């Protein structure tokens, strides 16, 4: 099977979630199915190119290349199916295509996005893309249900295929004081401002741990005990040394950082969202979205109770045990083959 892939998220260093998803899944697909060919369209610029794929370079930068929704199958060449790892302005001719929809955040919380980002989604027309796609992939059953219910996509064309953590690193010491860890974009829907508020409240009540923030974005957050790390490419040691990974988002489509934290040995504190309940089950400490006081209490509880940390970690690891990128690749490949047929 020859698969054409929209690889624009891989250009520019590949720091964001869609780039990580695209690269990890492509590498797993190429490893699990070496009989297939994955042709990845890459606009001009430095790109993260997964092993085992065929890069198809284009001289134009991403914004210009996709401004008029050119046909991806025409640019990539003769393929059996096209895969778009996220909604974006694109065109596809008669070739069947598969679209991944990670969440509906731009519809549910449009106030969290910049004017440019809202325009991008308007031009991309995710609903129309999903309705036209031969198959739609989602990361969770929660989002799958939303796509079926809110967008009117037939249920038999929508599949939920979960993501997976990176391989757990070997334990190693992380210097400095005990710390909680936030990993993600500094954007409103991720609620890093709520986390910092909660952390400072907990510090006022005696918390001695730090808060380390790995990620970039437009929100400015900080305070006593808060360490901004910026972009971190190798998160293994940070995950392994954390008291817990904290993700107090208002909305998520899957929530990979808590899963990766559990795989590396850190329990999870997250918002009480249906997505997190599906992915993490009893393997996390849940706090109502936006509840800074409740989150402060959770930080204090986890920092002061090693037995609680151990229980959360044991339950969380049992919950995520079936997840692997090899399994995600096998299930995704089956969906791509259905669409191609």
C-alpha positions as CSV (number, residue, x, y, z in Angstrom):
1,X,0.0,0.0,0.0
2,X,1.3,3.5,-0.9
3,X,0.2,6.2,1.6
4,X,0.6,9.9,1.0
5,X,1.0,12.0,4.2
6,X,0.5,15.7,4.9
7,X,3.8,16.3,6.7
8,X,3.6,20.1,7.2
9,X,3.5,19.8,11.0
10,X,7.0,18.2,10.8
11,X,8.5,21.4,9.4
12,X,10.0,23.9,11.9
13,X,11.4,21.4,14.5
14,X,8.2,19.4,15.2
15,X,7.7,20.6,18.8
16,X,4.0,20.5,19.0
17,X,1.6,17.7,19.7
18,X,0.5,17.0,16.1
19,X,4.2,16.8,15.1
20,X,4.9,14.3,17.8
21,X,1.9,12.2,16.9
22,X,2.7,12.3,13.2
23,X,6.4,11.4,13.7
24,X,5.9,8.7,16.2
25,X,3.1,7.0,14.3
26,X,4.9,7.2,10.9
27,X,8.0,5.6,12.4
28,X,5.9,2.8,13.9
29,X,4.0,2.3,10.7
30,X,7.2,2.0,8.7
31,X,8.6,-0.4,11.2
32,X,5.5,-2.6,11.5
33,X,4.7,-2.6,7.8
34,X,7.9,-2.3,5.8
35,X,6.0,-3.6,2.8
36,X,4.1,-0.3,2.5
37,X,5.5,3.0,1.3
38,X,4.8,6.3,3.2
39,X,5.4,9.3,1.0
40,X,5.5,12.4,3.2
41,X,5.0,15.9,1.7
42,X,7.3,18.4,3.4
43,X,7.2,22.1,2.6
44,X,10.4,24.2,2.6
45,X,12.2,24.4,5.9
46,X,14.0,22.2,8.5
47,X,11.9,19.1,9.1
48,X,11.7,16.2,11.4
49,X,11.8,13.2,9.1
50,X,10.8,9.9,10.7
51,X,12.8,6.8,9.8
52,X,11.5,4.6,7.1
53,X,9.5,7.2,5.1
54,X,10.0,8.8,1.7
55,X,10.2,12.6,2.0
56,X,8.7,14.5,-0.9
57,X,10.1,18.0,-0.8
58,X,8.3,21.1,-2.1
59,X,10.1,24.4,-2.6
60,X,7.3,26.6,-1.1
61,X,6.9,27.2,2.6
62,X,3.8,25.7,4.3
63,X,1.6,28.9,4.4
64,X,2.0,29.5,0.7
65,X,1.8,25.9,-0.3
66,X,-1.5,25.3,1.3
67,X,-3.1,28.8,0.9
68,X,-5.1,27.6,-2.1
69,X,-5.7,24.0,-0.9
70,X,-3.7,22.2,-3.6
71,X,-4.4,18.6,-4.2
72,X,-2.1,16.5,-1.9
73,X,-2.3,13.4,-4.0
74,X,-1.2,15.5,-7.0
75,X,1.8,16.9,-5.1
76,X,2.8,13.6,-3.6
77,X,2.3,11.4,-6.6
78,X,0.4,8.1,-7.2
79,X,-0.8,6.8,-3.9
80,X,-3.6,4.5,-2.7
81,X,-4.7,6.7,0.2
82,X,-3.9,10.1,1.7
83,X,-3.6,10.6,5.5
84,X,-4.0,14.0,7.1
85,X,-2.8,13.8,10.7
86,X,-4.9,16.9,11.7
87,X,-7.4,19.2,10.0
88,X,-5.7,21.8,7.8
89,X,-6.3,23.6,4.5
90,X,-5.8,20.9,1.9
91,X,-7.3,19.4,-1.2
92,X,-7.6,15.8,-2.3
93,X,-8.7,14.6,-5.7
94,X,-10.3,11.2,-6.3
95,X,-7.9,9.5,-3.9
96,X,-9.6,8.3,-0.7
97,X,-8.3,10.0,2.4
98,X,-8.2,9.5,6.2
99,X,-8.4,12.5,8.6
100,X,-7.3,12.5,12.2
101,X,-9.4,14.7,14.5
102,X,-7.7,15.0,17.9
103,X,-10.3,17.3,19.5
104,X,-12.8,20.1,18.7
105,X,-11.2,22.7,20.9
106,X,-11.5,25.5,18.3
107,X,-15.3,25.0,18.3
108,X,-15.8,24.4,22.0
109,X,-13.4,27.1,23.3
110,X,-12.8,29.6,20.4
111,X,-11.8,32.3,22.9
112,X,-8.6,30.3,23.6
113,X,-7.3,30.8,20.1
114,X,-5.7,33.8,18.4
115,X,-7.3,35.5,15.4
116,X,-4.9,33.8,13.1
117,X,-5.6,30.3,14.6
118,X,-9.4,30.9,14.3
119,X,-8.9,31.9,10.6
120,X,-6.8,28.8,10.0
121,X,-9.5,26.5,11.3
122,X,-12.2,28.4,9.3
123,X,-10.1,27.9,6.1
124,X,-9.4,24.3,7.0
125,X,-13.2,23.5,7.3
126,X,-12.7,20.5,9.6
127,X,-16.4,19.5,9.5
128,X,-16.4,19.3,5.7
129,X,-13.2,17.4,5.6
130,X,-14.5,14.9,8.1
131,X,-17.7,14.4,6.3
132,X,-15.9,13.8,3.0
133,X,-13.2,11.5,4.4
134,X,-13.3,7.8,3.8
135,X,-12.4,7.3,7.4
136,X,-11.9,9.6,10.4
137,X,-9.4,8.7,13.2
138,X,-9.8,9.9,16.8
139,X,-7.6,9.4,19.8
140,X,-10.5,8.5,22.2
141,X,-14.0,7.2,22.2
142,X,-15.1,10.5,23.8
143,X,-13.9,12.5,20.7
144,X,-15.2,9.8,18.3
145,X,-18.7,10.3,19.9
146,X,-18.4,14.1,19.4
147,X,-17.5,13.7,15.8
148,X,-20.5,11.4,15.1
149,X,-22.9,13.5,17.2
150,X,-21.9,17.0,16.5
151,X,-20.6,16.7,12.9
152,X,-23.0,14.1,11.6
153,X,-20.2,11.7,10.4
154,X,-21.6,8.2,10.0
155,X,-20.5,6.0,12.9
156,X,-19.1,3.3,10.7
157,X,-16.6,5.7,9.2
158,X,-15.1,6.9,12.6
159,X,-12.5,4.9,14.5
160,X,-10.9,5.5,17.9
161,X,-7.3,4.5,18.0
162,X,-5.4,5.5,21.2
163,X,-2.0,7.1,21.4
164,X,0.9,5.6,23.3
165,X,3.9,6.8,25.5
166,X,7.4,6.9,24.4
167,X,9.6,4.0,25.8
168,X,10.2,4.5,29.5
169,X,13.8,5.8,30.2
170,X,16.2,4.1,32.5
171,X,15.9,5.7,36.0
172,X,18.4,8.4,36.6
173,X,18.8,11.2,39.1
174,X,17.4,14.6,38.4
175,X,19.2,17.4,40.3
176,X,17.5,19.9,42.5
177,X,14.5,20.0,44.8
178,X,11.4,17.8,44.4
179,X,9.2,19.1,41.7
180,X,5.9,18.8,39.9
181,X,6.0,18.8,36.1
182,X,3.8,20.4,33.5
183,X,4.4,19.5,29.9
184,X,2.5,21.2,27.1
185,X,1.9,24.4,25.2
186,X,1.4,27.5,27.3
187,X,-2.0,28.1,25.8
188,X,-5.3,28.9,27.6
189,X,-7.0,25.5,27.1
190,X,-4.0,23.8,28.9
191,X,-4.6,26.1,31.9
192,X,-1.0,26.6,33.0
193,X,-2.2,29.8,34.7
194,X,-4.6,27.8,36.8
195,X,-1.8,25.5,37.7
196,X,0.6,28.3,38.8
197,X,-2.2,29.8,40.9
198,X,-2.8,26.5,42.6
199,X,1.0,25.9,43.1
200,X,1.4,29.3,44.7
201,X,-1.5,28.6,47.0
202,X,0.1,25.3,48.0
203,X,3.4,27.0,48.6
204,X,1.7,29.4,50.9
205,X,0.4,26.4,52.8
206,X,3.8,24.8,53.2
207,X,4.6,23.0,49.9
208,X,8.3,22.8,49.5
209,X,8.4,21.3,46.0
210,X,9.1,23.3,42.8
211,X,7.0,23.5,39.7
212,X,8.8,22.9,36.4
213,X,7.1,23.9,33.1
214,X,8.3,22.3,29.9
215,X,6.7,24.0,26.9
216,X,6.4,27.2,25.0
217,X,3.5,29.5,24.2
218,X,2.0,32.9,24.4
219,X,0.9,32.8,28.1
220,X,3.3,34.3,30.6
221,X,3.3,32.4,33.9
222,X,5.7,32.4,36.8
223,X,6.2,33.0,40.5
224,X,8.3,31.8,43.4
225,X,9.4,28.2,42.9
226,X,8.3,28.1,39.2
227,X,11.0,27.2,36.7
228,X,10.3,27.8,33.0
229,X,12.3,25.3,31.0
230,X,11.1,26.2,27.5
231,X,11.1,23.5,24.9
232,X,12.6,20.2,26.1
233,X,13.2,17.6,23.4
234,X,14.2,14.7,25.8
235,X,11.6,14.6,28.6
236,X,12.6,11.2,29.9
237,X,14.6,12.3,32.9
238,X,12.1,15.1,33.8
239,X,9.2,12.6,33.8
240,X,11.2,10.0,35.8
241,X,12.1,12.5,38.6
242,X,8.7,14.3,39.0
243,X,6.5,13.9,42.1
244,X,3.7,13.9,39.5
245,X,2.8,15.2,36.1
246,X,0.1,17.8,36.3
247,X,-2.3,18.6,33.4
248,X,-5.2,20.8,34.5
249,X,-6.6,21.4,31.0
250,X,-10.0,22.8,30.3
251,X,-10.2,20.4,27.3
252,X,-8.2,17.6,25.8
253,X,-8.4,15.0,23.0
254,X,-6.2,12.5,24.7
255,X,-3.6,14.0,27.1
256,X,-0.3,12.3,26.3
257,X,2.0,13.9,29.0
258,X,0.3,12.1,32.0
259,X,0.5,8.8,30.1
260,X,4.2,9.3,29.3
261,X,4.7,10.3,32.9
262,X,3.2,7.1,34.2
263,X,5.3,5.1,31.8
264,X,8.4,6.8,33.2
265,X,7.4,6.4,36.9
266,X,5.5,9.6,37.8
267,X,1.8,9.6,38.9
268,X,-0.7,12.0,37.3
269,X,-2.9,14.9,38.6
270,X,-5.4,16.0,35.9
271,X,-8.6,17.8,35.3
272,X,-11.7,15.7,35.7
273,X,-12.5,15.4,32.1
274,X,-14.3,12.4,30.3
275,X,-11.2,12.0,28.1
276,X,-8.9,11.6,31.1
277,X,-11.3,9.2,32.7
278,X,-11.3,7.1,29.5
279,X,-7.5,7.1,29.2
280,X,-6.3,7.0,32.8
281,X,-9.2,5.3,34.7
282,X,-8.4,5.1,38.4
283,X,-4.7,5.9,37.7
284,X,-4.9,9.6,38.3
285,X,-5.9,12.1,40.9
286,X,-8.8,14.2,39.5
287,X,-9.6,17.9,40.1
288,X,-12.5,19.9,38.7
289,X,-11.3,22.1,35.8
290,X,-10.5,25.6,36.9
291,X,-10.5,24.7,40.6
292,X,-7.2,26.2,41.8
293,X,-8.0,25.6,45.5
294,X,-8.8,21.9,44.8
295,X,-5.6,21.6,42.7
296,X,-3.6,23.1,45.5
297,X,-4.9,20.5,47.9
298,X,-4.1,17.7,45.4
299,X,-0.5,19.0,45.1
300,X,-0.1,19.0,48.9
301,X,-1.6,15.6,49.2
302,X,0.7,14.0,46.6
303,X,3.8,15.7,47.8
304,X,3.2,14.6,51.4
305,X,2.0,11.1,50.9
306,X,4.4,8.6,49.3
307,X,1.8,5.8,49.7
308,X,-0.7,7.8,47.6
309,X,1.9,8.4,44.9
310,X,2.6,4.6,44.8
311,X,-1.1,3.7,44.6
312,X,-1.7,6.2,41.8
313,X,1.3,5.0,39.9
314,X,0.4,1.3,40.2
315,X,-3.2,1.9,39.0
316,X,-2.0,4.2,36.2
317,X,0.6,1.9,34.9
318,X,-2.0,-1.0,34.8
319,X,-4.4,1.3,32.9
320,X,-1.8,2.2,30.2
321,X,-0.2,-1.2,29.9
322,X,-2.0,-2.1,26.6
323,X,-0.8,1.1,24.9
324,X,2.1,1.0,22.5
325,X,3.0,2.8,19.2
326,X,3.3,-0.6,17.5
327,X,-0.4,-1.4,18.4
328,X,-1.4,2.1,17.4
329,X,0.3,1.6,14.1
330,X,-1.3,-1.7,13.4
331,X,-4.8,-0.3,14.1
332,X,-4.1,2.8,12.1
333,X,-2.8,0.8,9.2
334,X,-6.0,-1.3,9.2
335,X,-8.0,1.9,8.9
336,X,-5.8,3.2,6.1
337,X,-6.3,-0.1,4.2
338,X,-10.1,0.1,4.7
339,X,-10.1,3.6,3.2
340,X,-7.9,2.5,0.3
341,X,-10.2,-0.4,-0.5
